[in-house]
Amino acid sequence: MTHAAKVVAVTGASSGIGEATARRLAADGHRLFLGARRAERLEALVKEITTADGTAAFRRLDVTDAADVRDFVSAARERYGRVDVVVNNAGVMPLSPLEALRVDEWNRMIDVNVRGVLNGIAAALPSMRAQGGGHFVNIASVGAYEVSPTAAVYCATKFAVRAISEGLRQESAGDIRVTLVSPGVTESELADGISDPVAGEAMKTYRAVALPAAAIAEAIAYAVSQPPQVDVNEIVVRPAASAQ
């Protein structure tokens, strides 16, 4: 490893991009603090990382609960002395046509995808300011740039993450770095949450060219590894075979 080891807190770390990111950053020598609702998966991942001589710990986390996110970041600081990077990765994607009126699913996307990111920022920004620097890596989607049928609410949440990230970047020039990573279709469990049959069927075709989660982890690792004077603002990663 040629860059300085950092303390990195990752939300949604029990599967998909979060899990791949934990493995990739641990291999680079960073110290990981992992959060997600499925604590048993986090425990297994931490054991895997530490067995390979990496450094990782975990805490069960619900990103929709602001107090829980504050406690998560505080626990990371107590364990490692600081938090240098927060990867706001937790997300859900229960796609459906608007006319299906799946209001509970809309609210869940807003709570996890938008409030979850805001909670992560609120929990870590004060301590990052106090220590003289930090880095937020917010995971959005190509849906932060374009809208498709059945994805109106999901895309709206990702447009919001893009706007929040840009606002934070502008307000934080000089000490807080902000990176927006927007994956195209990627192997994950996101599609498992689609209950609408129309959206579910469309997703089968769309996911035929899905990227491995490790590809997105590489992009995150690149942004995290840059020297303090370099702020990688936006990375869009798509499958080469995908037009979207």
Secondary structure, DSSP 8 states (H G I E B T S, - for coil): --S---EEEEESTTSHHHHHHHHHHHHTT-EEEEEES-HHHHHHHHHHHHHTT-EEEEEE--TT-HHHHHHHHHHHHHHHS---EEEE---------GGG--HHHHHHHIIIIIIHHHHHHHHHHHHHHHHT-EEEEEE--GGGT---TT-HHHHHHHHHHHHHHHHHHHHTTTTEEEEEEEESSBSSSGGGG---HHHHHHHHHHGGG-B-HHHHHHHHHHHHHS-TT----EEEE--TT---
